[in-house]
Amino acid sequence: MNIFKRARVIYILHRHSIEHELWETVSDKLTLLQGMTAVEMAHLRELATLFLHEKNIYGVQDFHLSDEMRVIIATQACLPILSLGIGLLSGWTDVIVYPDAFQVSRDERDEFGVVHHDLRLLSGEAWSRGPVIFSWQDIQKDLHRWQQGHNVIFHEIAHKLDTLNGSANGMPPLHYAMHPKQWSVAFSAAYERLNQRLQQHHGVCVDSYAATSPAEFFAVFSEYFFCAPDILQEHFEDVFQLLKLYYRQEPLLRRSKIRF
């Protein structure tokens, strides 16, 4: 970071820092933050401050967002990039929040070239070069069910990270010491194994939506990495270890410190 960017960051953190009382309130509500060190929490607060300053977070359909709601969104959006830097979330500005699940209309072409008009009800969506969209109702649900591996904010931020290489393919730009072939082999094998179990009508330990595409596999497994890392370590060890290298975090260590 050059001296001018650093000076700007210092200015933002000094003038627009999240108020202590508000930060404490949000931290208490986000149980998944328990187990983080004081240094990690301080850094997360800084990242959330920068996120709030750089992004327009607003409700639609006459839905009003309080300061607390915005901080809840910003804090969770920044947890995945805690060790990666706020720069990975640059290039877009809008965070759109619906009061509950929202409907989208799409035209999709099937394998025979026939176009079908498809209506879907979504809890979140991330556009490659556009906004991130959330359902507040689902964000609230995730505050209570995160141990089950659900977090719509982590999911959509993972999509944003995935598309930094130009396409949503389940492989975000990897760090210098990481090997793309190792990532591809491990993720492809796990993806195929998951699909095979579903095709054979066997039970699976993760959300079956992960089998939709490699991009959704990465997004869903990112949710589990932060919310239910024990499941990934037990059933998808290779993928878990690669996600540790990519996110540069130790969620299992934090989880061991949480008092349920």
C-alpha positions as YAML, in Angstrom:
chain: A
units: angstrom
residues:
- id: 1
  name: MET
  ca: [0.00, 0.00, 0.00]
- id: 2
  name: ASN
  ca: [1.52, 3.34, -1.03]
- id: 3
  name: ILE
  ca: [1.80, 6.28, 1.33]
- id: 4
  name: PHE
  ca: [-1.23, 8.12, -0.09]
- id: 5
  name: LYS
  ca: [-3.54, 5.10, 0.18]
- id: 6
  name: ARG
  ca: [-2.29, 4.43, 3.69]
- id: 7
  name: ALA
  ca: [-2.94, 8.04, 4.70]
- id: 8
  name: ARG
  ca: [-6.49, 7.78, 3.32]
- id: 9
  name: VAL
  ca: [-7.13, 4.56, 5.26]
- id: 10
  name: ILE
  ca: [-5.85, 6.11, 8.47]
- id: 11
  name: TYR
  ca: [-8.09, 9.12, 7.91]
- id: 12
  name: ILE
  ca: [-11.18, 6.94, 7.34]
- id: 13
  name: LEU
  ca: [-10.46, 4.80, 10.39]
- id: 14
  name: HIS
  ca: [-9.96, 7.90, 12.52]
- id: 15
  name: ARG
  ca: [-12.98, 9.87, 11.30]
- id: 16
  name: HIS
  ca: [-15.49, 7.09, 10.60]
- id: 17
  name: SER
  ca: [-14.63, 4.31, 13.03]
- id: 18
  name: ILE
  ca: [-17.55, 2.18, 14.20]
- id: 19
  name: GLU
  ca: [-18.60, 3.44, 17.60]
- id: 20
  name: HIS
  ca: [-17.48, 1.25, 20.49]
- id: 21
  name: GLU
  ca: [-20.97, 0.64, 21.90]
- id: 22
  name: LEU
  ca: [-22.35, -0.29, 18.47]
- id: 23
  name: TRP
  ca: [-19.42, -2.61, 17.82]
- id: 24
  name: GLU
  ca: [-19.94, -4.34, 21.16]
- id: 25
  name: THR
  ca: [-23.65, -4.80, 20.43]
- id: 26
  name: VAL
  ca: [-22.97, -6.35, 17.03]
- id: 27
  name: SER
  ca: [-20.14, -8.51, 18.35]
- id: 28
  name: ASP
  ca: [-22.44, -9.95, 20.99]
- id: 29
  name: LYS
  ca: [-25.04, -10.84, 18.36]
- id: 30
  name: LEU
  ca: [-22.52, -12.49, 16.03]
- id: 31
  name: THR
  ca: [-21.75, -15.58, 18.07]
- id: 32
  name: LEU
  ca: [-19.56, -16.94, 15.29]
- id: 33
  name: LEU
  ca: [-17.01, -14.24, 16.15]
- id: 34
  name: GLN
  ca: [-16.37, -15.80, 19.54]
- id: 35
  name: GLY
  ca: [-12.96, -17.40, 19.74]
- id: 36
  name: MET
  ca: [-11.29, -14.69, 17.70]
- id: 37
  name: THR
  ca: [-8.29, -13.01, 19.28]
- id: 38
  name: ALA
  ca: [-8.33, -9.36, 20.34]
- id: 39
  name: VAL
  ca: [-6.01, -8.56, 17.43]
- id: 40
  name: GLU
  ca: [-8.32, -10.28, 14.94]
- id: 41
  name: MET
  ca: [-11.35, -8.47, 16.32]
- id: 42
  name: ALA
  ca: [-9.60, -5.11, 16.11]
- id: 43
  name: HIS
  ca: [-8.61, -5.77, 12.51]
- id: 44
  name: LEU
  ca: [-12.10, -6.96, 11.62]
- id: 45
  name: ARG
  ca: [-13.51, -3.73, 13.05]
- id: 46
  name: GLU
  ca: [-11.14, -1.75, 10.83]
- id: 47
  name: LEU
  ca: [-12.13, -3.72, 7.74]
- id: 48
  name: ALA
  ca: [-15.83, -3.30, 8.54]
- id: 49
  name: THR
  ca: [-15.26, 0.45, 8.94]
- id: 50
  name: LEU
  ca: [-13.63, 0.63, 5.51]
- id: 51
  name: PHE
  ca: [-16.40, -1.51, 4.00]
- id: 52
  name: LEU
  ca: [-19.09, 0.79, 5.38]
- id: 53
  name: HIS
  ca: [-17.24, 3.82, 4.02]
- id: 54
  name: GLU
  ca: [-16.74, 2.36, 0.53]
- id: 55
  name: LYS
  ca: [-20.06, 0.61, -0.01]
- id: 56
  name: ASN
  ca: [-23.62, 1.88, -0.32]
- id: 57
  name: ILE
  ca: [-25.70, -0.45, 1.85]
- id: 58
  name: TYR
  ca: [-29.39, 0.25, 1.41]
- id: 59
  name: GLY
  ca: [-32.77, -1.38, 1.62]
- id: 60
  name: VAL
  ca: [-35.39, -1.63, -1.11]
- id: 61
  name: GLN
  ca: [-39.17, -2.03, -1.07]
- id: 62
  name: ASP
  ca: [-39.34, 0.66, 1.66]
- id: 63
  name: PHE
  ca: [-37.09, -1.44, 3.88]
- id: 64
  name: HIS
  ca: [-35.12, 0.72, 6.33]
- id: 65
  name: LEU
  ca: [-31.68, -0.37, 7.50]
- id: 66
  name: SER
  ca: [-30.43, 0.77, 10.91]
- id: 67
  name: ASP
  ca: [-26.76, 1.43, 11.65]
- id: 68
  name: GLU
  ca: [-26.67, -1.83, 13.57]
- id: 69
  name: MET
  ca: [-27.97, -3.79, 10.59]
- id: 70
  name: ARG
  ca: [-25.35, -2.23, 8.31]
- id: 71
  name: VAL
  ca: [-22.57, -3.12, 10.75]
- id: 72
  name: ILE
  ca: [-23.86, -6.70, 11.00]
- id: 73
  name: ILE
  ca: [-23.66, -6.98, 7.21]
- id: 74
  name: ALA
  ca: [-20.28, -5.27, 6.91]
- id: 75
  name: THR
  ca: [-18.69, -7.34, 9.69]
- id: 76
  name: GLN
  ca: [-19.71, -10.65, 8.17]
- id: 77
  name: ALA
  ca: [-18.76, -9.50, 4.67]
- id: 78
  name: CYS
  ca: [-15.25, -8.74, 5.90]
- id: 79
  name: LEU
  ca: [-14.62, -11.89, 7.92]
- id: 80
  name: PRO
  ca: [-13.66, -13.98, 4.85]
- id: 81
  name: ILE
  ca: [-11.09, -11.36, 3.79]
- id: 82
  name: LEU
  ca: [-9.71, -10.84, 7.33]
- id: 83
  name: SER
  ca: [-6.25, -12.04, 6.23]
- id: 84
  name: LEU
  ca: [-6.61, -11.12, 2.55]
- id: 85
  name: GLY
  ca: [-7.26, -7.37, 2.57]
- id: 86
  name: ILE
  ca: [-10.14, -5.06, 1.73]
- id: 87
  name: GLY
  ca: [-8.79, -4.64, -1.81]
- id: 88
  name: LEU
  ca: [-10.34, -7.96, -2.82]
- id: 89
  name: LEU
  ca: [-13.78, -6.41, -2.35]
- id: 90
  name: SER
  ca: [-13.08, -3.41, -4.57]
- id: 91
  name: GLY
  ca: [-14.57, -2.77, -8.02]
- id: 92
  name: TRP
  ca: [-18.19, -2.61, -6.85]
- id: 93
  name: THR
  ca: [-20.09, -0.35, -4.50]
- id: 94
  name: ASP
  ca: [-23.67, -1.43, -3.83]
- id: 95
  name: VAL
  ca: [-25.10, -3.81, -1.24]
- id: 96
  name: ILE
  ca: [-28.84, -4.16, -1.78]
- id: 97
  name: VAL
  ca: [-30.98, -5.59, 1.00]
- id: 98
  name: TYR
  ca: [-34.52, -6.91, 0.58]
- id: 99
  name: PRO
  ca: [-36.71, -7.45, 3.64]
- id: 100
  name: ASP
  ca: [-37.06, -11.15, 2.77]
- id: 101
  name: ALA
  ca: [-36.40, -13.59, -0.07]
- id: 102
  name: PHE
  ca: [-36.64, -11.92, -3.46]
- id: 103
  name: GLN
  ca: [-37.76, -13.18, -6.84]
- id: 104
  name: VAL
  ca: [-35.64, -13.05, -9.98]
- id: 105
  name: SER
  ca: [-36.65, -13.81, -13.54]
- id: 106
  name: ARG
  ca: [-34.21, -15.45, -15.96]
- id: 107
  name: ASP
  ca: [-34.27, -16.86, -19.47]
- id: 108
  name: GLU
  ca: [-32.14, -20.02, -19.67]
- id: 109
  name: ARG
  ca: [-31.32, -22.19, -22.66]
- id: 110
  name: ASP
  ca: [-31.39, -25.97, -22.14]
- id: 111
  name: GLU
  ca: [-29.18, -28.60, -23.81]
- id: 112
  name: PHE
  ca: [-31.50, -28.68, -26.84]
- id: 113
  name: GLY
  ca: [-31.34, -24.92, -27.36]
- id: 114
  name: VAL
  ca: [-34.83, -24.27, -26.01]
- id: 115
  name: VAL
  ca: [-35.14, -21.10, -23.94]
- id: 116
  name: HIS
  ca: [-37.08, -21.43, -20.69]
- id: 117
  name: HIS
  ca: [-38.40, -18.59, -18.57]
- id: 118
  name: ASP
  ca: [-37.39, -19.33, -15.00]
- id: 119
  name: LEU
  ca: [-38.58, -17.67, -11.80]
- id: 120
  name: ARG
  ca: [-36.50, -18.16, -8.67]
- id: 121
  name: LEU
  ca: [-36.80, -17.11, -5.05]
- id: 122
  name: LEU
  ca: [-33.38, -16.20, -3.69]
- id: 123
  name: SER
  ca: [-31.83, -15.31, -0.33]
- id: 124
  name: GLY
  ca: [-28.77, -13.74, -1.93]
- id: 125
  name: GLU
  ca: [-27.07, -12.99, -5.20]
- id: 126
  name: ALA
  ca: [-23.70, -11.61, -6.31]
- id: 127
  name: TRP
  ca: [-23.18, -9.99, -9.70]
- id: 128
  name: SER
  ca: [-19.72, -10.33, -11.21]
- id: 129
  name: ARG
  ca: [-19.24, -6.60, -11.77]
- id: 130
  name: GLY
  ca: [-22.25, -5.33, -9.90]
- id: 131
  name: PRO
  ca: [-23.92, -5.35, -6.51]
- id: 132
  name: VAL
  ca: [-24.33, -7.97, -3.83]
- id: 133
  name: ILE
  ca: [-27.95, -8.59, -2.89]
- id: 134
  name: PHE
  ca: [-29.21, -10.07, 0.39]
- id: 135
  name: SER
  ca: [-32.43, -10.99, 2.12]
- id: 136
  name: TRP
  ca: [-32.42, -9.54, 5.63]
- id: 137
  name: GLN
  ca: [-34.75, -12.28, 6.81]
- id: 138
  name: ASP
  ca: [-32.12, -14.86, 5.83]
- id: 139
  name: ILE
  ca: [-29.31, -12.86, 7.41]
- id: 140
  name: GLN
  ca: [-31.29, -12.93, 10.65]
- id: 141
  name: LYS
  ca: [-31.90, -16.68, 10.35]
- id: 142
  name: ASP
  ca: [-28.19, -17.24, 9.90]
- id: 143
  name: LEU
  ca: [-27.46, -15.51, 13.21]
- id: 144
  name: HIS
  ca: [-29.14, -18.47, 14.90]
- id: 145
  name: ARG
  ca: [-28.36, -21.36, 12.53]
- id: 146
  name: TRP
  ca: [-24.73, -20.64, 11.67]
- id: 147
  name: GLN
  ca: [-23.55, -23.82, 13.40]
- id: 148
  name: GLN
  ca: [-25.39, -25.72, 10.67]
- id: 149
  name: GLY
  ca: [-23.11, -24.22, 8.03]
- id: 150
  name: HIS
  ca: [-25.45, -21.51, 6.75]
- id: 151
  name: ASN
  ca: [-24.42, -17.92, 6.08]
- id: 152
  name: VAL
  ca: [-25.75, -16.10, 3.03]
- id: 153
  name: ILE
  ca: [-23.22, -13.26, 3.40]
- id: 154
  name: PHE
  ca: [-20.22, -15.62, 3.39]
- id: 155
  name: HIS
  ca: [-21.78, -17.38, 0.41]
- id: 156
  name: GLU
  ca: [-22.11, -14.28, -1.75]
- id: 157
  name: ILE
  ca: [-18.73, -12.85, -0.73]
- id: 158
  name: ALA
  ca: [-17.20, -16.18, -1.79]
- id: 159
  name: HIS
  ca: [-18.80, -15.67, -5.21]
- id: 160
  name: LYS
  ca: [-17.24, -12.21, -5.38]
- id: 161
  name: LEU
  ca: [-13.82, -13.67, -4.59]
- id: 162
  name: ASP
  ca: [-14.35, -16.47, -7.09]
- id: 163
  name: THR
  ca: [-15.05, -14.06, -9.95]
- id: 164
  name: LEU
  ca: [-11.84, -12.07, -9.40]
- id: 165
  name: ASN
  ca: [-10.20, -14.30, -12.03]
- id: 166
  name: GLY
  ca: [-12.85, -13.31, -14.56]
- id: 167
  name: SER
  ca: [-15.34, -16.15, -14.17]
- id: 168
  name: ALA
  ca: [-17.22, -18.04, -11.48]
- id: 169
  name: ASN
  ca: [-15.56, -21.44, -11.72]
- id: 170
  name: GLY
  ca: [-14.84, -22.43, -8.13]
- id: 171
  name: MET
  ca: [-11.21, -21.33, -8.27]
- id: 172
  name: PRO
  ca: [-10.48, -17.81, -7.04]
- id: 173
  name: PRO
  ca: [-7.06, -16.30, -7.77]
- id: 174
  name: LEU
  ca: [-4.75, -18.36, -5.56]
- id: 175
  name: HIS
  ca: [-1.82, -17.12, -3.50]
- id: 176
  name: TYR
  ca: [1.68, -17.46, -4.85]
- id: 177
  name: ALA
  ca: [2.55, -20.56, -2.82]
- id: 178
  name: MET
  ca: [-0.66, -22.39, -3.76]
- id: 179
  name: HIS
  ca: [-0.78, -24.77, -6.74]
- id: 180
  name: PRO
  ca: [-3.79, -24.53, -9.11]
- id: 181
  name: LYS
  ca: [-3.49, -28.21, -10.10]
- id: 182
  name: GLN
  ca: [-3.69, -29.33, -6.47]
- id: 183
  name: TRP
  ca: [-6.77, -27.13, -5.96]
- id: 184
  name: SER
  ca: [-8.41, -28.40, -9.14]
- id: 185
  name: VAL
  ca: [-7.79, -32.07, -8.36]
- id: 186
  name: ALA
  ca: [-9.02, -31.86, -4.75]
- id: 187
  name: PHE
  ca: [-12.09, -29.76, -5.48]
- id: 188
  name: SER
  ca: [-13.06, -31.75, -8.58]
- id: 189
  name: ALA
  ca: [-12.81, -35.05, -6.71]
- id: 190
  name: ALA
  ca: [-14.91, -33.76, -3.81]
- id: 191
  name: TYR
  ca: [-17.45, -32.24, -6.20]
- id: 192
  name: GLU
  ca: [-17.81, -35.51, -8.09]
- id: 193
  name: ARG
  ca: [-18.09, -37.51, -4.87]
- id: 194
  name: LEU
  ca: [-20.85, -35.24, -3.62]
- id: 195
  name: ASN
  ca: [-22.77, -35.53, -6.90]
- id: 196
  name: GLN
  ca: [-22.42, -39.30, -6.93]
- id: 197
  name: ARG
  ca: [-23.85, -39.61, -3.43]
- id: 198
  name: LEU
  ca: [-26.81, -37.42, -4.37]
- id: 199
  name: GLN
  ca: [-27.43, -39.36, -7.60]
- id: 200
  name: GLN
  ca: [-27.44, -42.59, -5.59]
- id: 201
  name: HIS
  ca: [-29.86, -40.98, -3.09]
- id: 202
  name: HIS
  ca: [-27.39, -41.23, -0.22]
- id: 203
  name: GLY
  ca: [-27.34, -38.73, 2.60]
- id: 204
  name: VAL
  ca: [-24.79, -35.91, 2.52]
- id: 205
  name: CYS
  ca: [-23.32, -33.87, 5.35]
- id: 206
  name: VAL
  ca: [-23.42, -30.52, 3.55]
- id: 207
  name: ASP
  ca: [-26.06, -28.48, 1.76]
- id: 208
  name: SER
  ca: [-26.83, -30.30, -1.50]
- id: 209
  name: TYR
  ca: [-26.86, -26.94, -3.29]
- id: 210
  name: ALA
  ca: [-23.07, -27.32, -3.39]
- id: 211
  name: ALA
  ca: [-23.55, -29.90, -6.14]
- id: 212
  name: THR
  ca: [-25.18, -27.36, -8.48]
- id: 213
  name: SER
  ca: [-21.89, -26.17, -10.02]
- id: 214
  name: PRO
  ca: [-18.20, -25.75, -9.10]
- id: 215
  name: ALA
  ca: [-18.93, -22.09, -8.27]
- id: 216
  name: GLU
  ca: [-21.70, -23.03, -5.84]
- id: 217
  name: PHE
  ca: [-19.50, -25.78, -4.41]
- id: 218
  name: PHE
  ca: [-16.84, -23.21, -3.50]
- id: 219
  name: ALA
  ca: [-19.43, -20.79, -2.07]
- id: 220
  name: VAL
  ca: [-21.25, -23.40, 0.03]
- id: 221
  name: PHE
  ca: [-18.00, -24.93, 1.29]
- id: 222
  name: SER
  ca: [-16.81, -21.44, 2.23]
- id: 223
  name: GLU
  ca: [-19.92, -21.14, 4.41]
- id: 224
  name: TYR
  ca: [-19.06, -24.42, 6.12]
- id: 225
  name: PHE
  ca: [-15.41, -23.45, 6.45]
- id: 226
  name: PHE
  ca: [-16.31, -20.52, 8.68]
- id: 227
  name: CYS
  ca: [-19.47, -21.88, 10.33]
- id: 228
  name: ALA
  ca: [-18.99, -25.64, 10.60]
- id: 229
  name: PRO
  ca: [-15.30, -26.36, 9.89]
- id: 230
  name: ASP
  ca: [-15.43, -29.61, 11.84]
- id: 231
  name: ILE
  ca: [-17.73, -31.10, 9.18]
- id: 232
  name: LEU
  ca: [-15.34, -30.20, 6.37]
- id: 233
  name: GLN
  ca: [-12.31, -31.47, 8.23]
- id: 234
  name: GLU
  ca: [-13.97, -34.81, 8.92]
- id: 235
  name: HIS
  ca: [-15.53, -35.45, 5.51]
- id: 236
  name: PHE
  ca: [-13.57, -33.27, 3.05]
- id: 237
  name: GLU
  ca: [-10.10, -33.01, 4.56]
- id: 238
  name: ASP
  ca: [-8.28, -32.07, 1.33]
- id: 239
  name: VAL
  ca: [-10.71, -29.26, 0.55]
- id: 240
  name: PHE
  ca: [-10.63, -28.04, 4.14]
- id: 241
  name: GLN
  ca: [-6.84, -27.75, 4.11]
- id: 242
  name: LEU
  ca: [-6.87, -25.83, 0.83]
- id: 243
  name: LEU
  ca: [-9.49, -23.42, 2.15]
- id: 244
  name: LYS
  ca: [-7.26, -22.84, 5.19]
- id: 245
  name: LEU
  ca: [-4.42, -21.93, 2.86]
- id: 246
  name: TYR
  ca: [-6.63, -19.68, 0.76]
- id: 247
  name: TYR
  ca: [-8.45, -17.79, 3.54]
- id: 248
  name: ARG
  ca: [-5.40, -17.91, 5.84]
- id: 249
  name: GLN
  ca: [-7.57, -18.48, 8.88]
- id: 250
  name: GLU
  ca: [-8.05, -21.16, 11.56]
- id: 251
  name: PRO
  ca: [-11.81, -21.46, 12.16]
- id: 252
  name: LEU
  ca: [-11.47, -24.79, 13.99]
- id: 253
  name: LEU
  ca: [-9.25, -23.15, 16.60]
- id: 254
  name: ARG
  ca: [-11.83, -20.42, 17.14]
- id: 255
  name: ARG
  ca: [-14.68, -22.90, 17.33]
- id: 256
  name: SER
  ca: [-12.90, -24.80, 20.09]
- id: 257
  name: LYS
  ca: [-13.03, -21.65, 22.22]
- id: 258
  name: ILE
  ca: [-16.75, -20.98, 21.75]
- id: 259
  name: ARG
  ca: [-19.04, -21.66, 24.69]
- id: 260
  name: PHE
  ca: [-22.34, -22.96, 23.33]
...
